């Protein structure tokens, strides 16, 4: 039977959040570029408190989500990481529960299949507390009402318009079938540098029109943003991060923030991919984990 410790899971999530935050990405807050009324300090504080809340002992995914959102609101006072929390709670739970399976994906599938109405109730409370922009109302299973279905069933209903819900409904296929292979390719080329995370972000944005942008600005705006991201991703793949390329990315970032366009779902998927890679590597090595130092464990998550 294999399970990771709360300390390792929390450390992995903090590392994923900070790795994403260090990279300047068009439309998102980063250490180099505040925006949308938020700064990197808000996100660093959120990661610091949300990671241990997600990784602490809990009865289920919904409890992890609610605890992490409550902790975030206490330090940030606004929604900085709801998408990250929703995506990473099942991943964390999958790594923390005792199971004979080493691979992360089947562990996650078992966690998703076991989601119940209590998980939905607690997740709904967390979403209401976070009050994300563009939430609106839903034709079925609206979070303002008591849930009548399990969290998985609610996510299946929302999957048509929300890419985070899509991950729940389809076993995180975007991450396992697309994002993780993309990340491994970019790491093989660039190494553990910022270009790898930027490439992952651009490829995700190009492949999957950002559902947060679609809710706030319309489907056409999200698709146009994906097309621009695809062109940038192709240039980065062909020539690397030249000075001219960086200047163009910075200008694109300023433009999106001036227009109030935030591809937040893409940033959330980027963090979840980095976190999933860390957990997968930790689980694969779990039988010998007691022999390794904390420093060695941290290196595997980079």
N, C-alpha and C positions, 0 to 999 in steps of 0.2 A: 504494500500500500504506500502510495506516494502523495505528499502534499508539501507545499512550500510554506515557510513561516510568514507570519504577518509582516515581520520586519523586511524580509526580502521583497514581498509584493509591494509594500509601500515604497521602498527604495526604488524599485523598478518604475513605478508610476511617476514618482517625482522626477526621475531621470528622463522619462519620456516627455513630460510636460516642459522641462527646462530645455531639452534638446530642440523641441519645436519652437519654443519662445526665443531662442538665440538666433533663429534664422529669420531674416526679413523676407516676408512673403506678401505678395500683392493683396492689399485689403485687410490684412490681419494685424493685430497688435503684436509687436516684437520688442525686444530690448532696445533696438535702434529706432523704433517708430511707434509712438503711441497713436491712438485713434479711437473714434466712436465713444469718446468720453471716458476712455480707460487707458491705463498705462501698464507697462510690464510689471510694476510693483504690485498691482492688483492680482495679476496672474501668478506671480511668484508666491504671494501670500496664500492664494487659493490652493495652489499645489501643495504647499507646506501643510495645510490642515486637512485637505480633502483626501490625500493619499493614506494617512493612517486611519481615517474614518472608513474609507473603502476597504481597507485591509484588516480591520479589527474583527474580532469574533462577532458573528451576526447570524441570525436565523435564516436569512435569505437575501436575494438580490435587492428586493425592494427596501429592506432595512438599510443595506449599504448605501443605496442611492439617497435615501432621506437623510441619513447621518452626514453624508458628505456635503449635501446641499445646505443643511443647517450650519455645518462648520464653516462653509464658504461664505454664507450670508453674514456670519458673525465677524468676519475679518474684511470682506470686500464690500458688503452692502449692496451688491448688484449681481446680476447673472454673468459670471465670467466663465463658468465651466460646466453648465448643465449637460451639454452634449457629450463632453468628455466623461462625466460621471455616468451617464446612461450607457455609454458604450463600454466603459471599463469595468463597471460593476459585475457583469456576468463573467468577464475574463478573469477578474480577481477571484470571484467565487469559485470558478472552475479550477484555479490553481491552488486554492486554499483547502478544498475538501479532499479528504482521503479517498483515493481511488487507485486501482491497479494500473490504469492506463497512463503511459507517460506522455503521449501526444496531446497537445493542447486542444486541437479541434474536436475530437470525440468527447473529451471532458466537457467542453463548452456546449456541445449539442445536448448532452445529458442535463446540464444546468438549464438550458432554455426549455427543454421539454418538461421540466419539473416546475416551471413558474406557475404560480397560482393566483387566486384572487387577492390574497393578502399582499403579495408582491405588487399587484396593480394598485391597491389602495394606498400603499406607502409611496409608490412612485408617483401617483397622481398628486399626493400631498407635496412631494418634493417639487414637482413641476409648477404647481400653483405658488409655492414659496419662491422659487427662482424667478417666476414671471418673465419668461423669455420674450423678446420682441417678436412680433409677427405671429404670436400663438393663435389668435383668432378663436373660432369655435369649430367643432368637428360635427359632421352629420351623425356620427355614432361614437359611443364611448368617449364623450367629451370629458376632459380631466376635471371640469368643474362639478361633475356629478359623481355619485358613488359608483364604482365599477361594478358592472354586472357580469364581467368575464375575467378570465385570467390575464395577466400582463402580456403573455405571448399572443393571445387572441386579440387584445387591443392593438398591439404592435402590428399584427397582420392586417388589421383594418387600415392603419395609418401608413402602411408601407408604400402605398401608391403615390403619396405626396411627401413623405419624409424619409430621407436616406438613412437616418439613424434607426427608425422603426424597421426599415428594410433589412438591416443587419439582423435584428432579432428574428424577423420572419423567415429569413433565408440563410440562417446559420453563419452569418458574418462572411458570406461568400465574397463580397467586395474586398475584404481584407485578406482572406486566405487564398483566393484564386487570382487576385490581381495585385493588391498593394504589397503584400509580403514578397512575392517574386520580383516586383519592381524594385523594392528596397534592396533586395539581395544583389540585383544587377548593378544598382547605383553604388552600393558599398564596394562591390568588386572593382568598379571603375575609379571612383573618387576616394574610397576609404571613408573612415568615420569623420567626414568633414561636412560643412554646412551645405555644400552642393548636393550631397546625397539627400538630405531632408528637403531641400528646395525642389529637387527633381521629383521626389515622391509627391510633394504637395501639388506641383504643376500637373503631373500625370493623373493624379486623382481628380483634380479640377477639370482637366480636359476630358476625362472619361465619363465622369458623373456630374452633370450640371448641379450646382450647389442648391440643395433644397431650401436652405435658409434664404438665399438670394431670391429664389423663385417665389417664396411666400411673401417676401417684402417688396419685390420689384417686378415680379412676373416671370413667366417661363421664358419669354424671348430674351429678357435681360440675362437670365442664367445661361442660356444656350450661347449667347454672344460672348459671355465671359469665358465659357469653356473653349470656344474657338480661339480666343486670344491666348488662353493658357496653353493650348495645343501648339500654337506657333512658337511660344517661348520655350516650351519643353523640347521641341525639335531643335531649336537653335542651341539650347544648352547641351543636348546630346551630341550635336555635331561639332561644336566649337569650344565647349566649356564655358565657364563663367568669366568671360572677358570683361574688361573695364567698360566697354560700350554696353554689353549686356546688363551689367549691374546698374548702370545709369538708367537704362530703359525700365528695369524692374522697379527701381526707386520712383521713377516718374509715374509708372502704372499704379504703384501703391498710393502715391499722393492723390492721383485722380480718383481712385475708388473711395478713399476716405473722404475726399471732398464731396463726393456724390452720396456718401452714406451707405456704400455697398460693402458688405462684410461677408466673404465666403466662409462663414464660421463652421458650417458642417464639414467642409473640406479640412479645416484645421483640426477639428475633432477627430476625423478619420485618420489624419496624420499621426496624432498622439496615440490613438488606439492601435495603429499598426506598429509603432515603435514599442509600445507596451506589450503587445502580443508577441513580438519577436523576442523580447527579453524573457517573458514567461516561458515561451517554448524552449529557449535555450536552458533556462534554469531547470525546467521539468526533465529535459533530456539528460541532464547531469545529476539529477536528484539523488541517486543511490550513493554517490561519492560526496555529497554536499558537506557532510560533517568534517571532511578532511581539508576543505578549502577555506582560505582566509576571506574576510570581508572584502579586501581589495581585489582578490581574484574574481569574486562574484560580481563586483561592480564592473569589472572589465568585460565580462560576458554580455552585459546589457548595453554596451556602447555600440 
